[in-house]
Amino acid sequence: MLIKFHSTTNKKSNTCLNNRPTQILIQITATIRNLVTNEQARSLIIKDNIIKTLFILLRSYSLFNKYEELVLNISRIFSKLSLYKEFQILLENSKNSVITLTKILLKHYTNNPLVVRICFILGNLSCEKKSCIPDIIFDYIPDLVQLLELLVRHVINKEKKRISEENDNHDENKENESDQKKKKKDYYLEKKEEEDVLIKLIRLIANMALNNRAGPIIAEIPEIKCLVDLLQIKDINENEELILNIVGAIANISYYNISENEILEERLVIAKLLLPLMFHDNVEAVIEASRVFGNITQFEDVCNFSKKSKEYQYFIPFLNESAIPDSDKDDHGIKKSLNEGNIDLLHSSNTSEEFLLYMTISTKLMNKLIKYIEYAENQQNMVMNYLNNESDYKTNECDKKITENEIYNNNIISDENNL
């Protein structure tokens, strides 16, 4: 039915937007969009070649240029489906479909709602390191990075212009106060939309950088430095999601220690920008910043910078596991630290030297806590396996019976060996 209406629409070359076949197509795609969250409906949509038909509609550029609402509906369908494994597998096996999405993204980059959804789709498909999506759109990587640079420059220039206008209008009369409020509201709505585009595109590029073939190519493109420029003008308290995606992308790209890595060339600037994030309340920000520092602290100039930055010295030992003494890595290390009375420093640290030692002890405690959690999970699995097999022991008279005393004794021995 979709194909039939599509053919009818194309035959009427002089038709207007409100023609009946087109409106029916828009209603059909809107209905499909609402159905994809239902498991049974989604299964039918994927199995009944509806996806293939929708891609045929997308490939018709004349149709897209005339009917943006229809194509936006299709992109919404795909963006919802991209959260499900069945659709991801389907697209990974359809090279032409992935290329179609990429071409539409690059051609219609000014259509923010469409760009957001296509980037979201491709980002979901490429979030795993073994994804084949970066290989499929490998030839379009430079275009995607250049598009990012274009959008970043637009945002930066717009921000500069806004600041300049605010300074010029600072002494204006209050007669224009209502107009200024309206302008600010419109500006922030537009800013939110543009930020959403950047978040989705940066996430896509960051995911593609996980690919060992695509990552080095992304790192060598000069325009990728725009990530650092964007990081300089944004604040995590106002643009949390954007900052997290920028830092995540920088972490993935800085992983490749190649001579022409454009991100690594900006490592000192990055180190200064990310230093405050290491002490931020947002745990994810600390983790992403730590990943970046783990990549850039292998360079001498960054290490020299660390000597001049007192705060920077506090977390450098934690970027390298070898900084923890071997005596504290065994099963009895935590007990030794506690017996020596080091834990008292947790309550009495006043000097910077004691604070550094406090951080070291906290790291040791966390390492041991992780080990004990793993041990507890193993013990729980053993108990669950025993309970699942208990009926087999009862029915098979030849098997050795396990008494409650034996289980208790085994647990005591196991606990003693792991203290």
Sequence and secondary structure as in RCSB ss.txt:
>XXXX:A:sequence
MLIKFHSTTNKKSNTCLNNRPTQILIQITATIRNLVTNEQARSLIIKDNIIKTLFILLRSYSLFNKYEELVLNIS
RIFSKLSLYKEFQILLENSKNSVITLTKILLKHYTNNPLVVRICFILGNLSCEKKSCIPDIIFDYIPDLVQLLEL
LVRHVINKEKKRISEENDNHDENKENESDQKKKKKDYYLEKKEEEDVLIKLIRLIANMALNNRAGPIIAEIPEIK
CLVDLLQIKDINENEELILNIVGAIANISYYNISENEILEERLVIAKLLLPLMFHDNVEAVIEASRVFGNITQFE
DVCNFSKKSKEYQYFIPFLNESAIPDSDKDDHGIKKSLNEGNIDLLHSSNTSEEFLLYMTISTKLMNKLIKYIEY
AENQQNMVMNYLNNESDYKTNECDKKITENEIYNNNIISDENNL
>XXXX:A:secstr
 HHHHHHHHHH TT  TT HHHHHHHHHHHHHHHHTTSHHHHHHHHHTTHHHHHHHHHH HHHHHH HHHHHHHH
HHHHHHTTSHHHHHHHHT HHHHHHHHHHHHHTTT HHHHHHHHHHHHHHT STT SHHHHTGGGHHHHHHHHHH
HHHHHHHHHHHHHHHHHHTTT  GGGHHHHHHHHHHHHHHHHHHHHHHHHHHHHHHHHTTSTTHHHHHHH GGGG
HHHHHHHH  TTT HHHHHHHHHHHHHHHT   TT HHHHTHHHHHHHHGGGGG S HHHHHHHHHHHHHHTTSH
HHHHHHHH TTHHHHGGGG GGGS GGGTSTTHHHHHHHTTGGGHHHH  SHHHHHHHHHHHHHHHHHHHHHHHH
HHHHHHHHHHHHHHHHHHHH TTS    HHHHHHHHHHHHHHH 
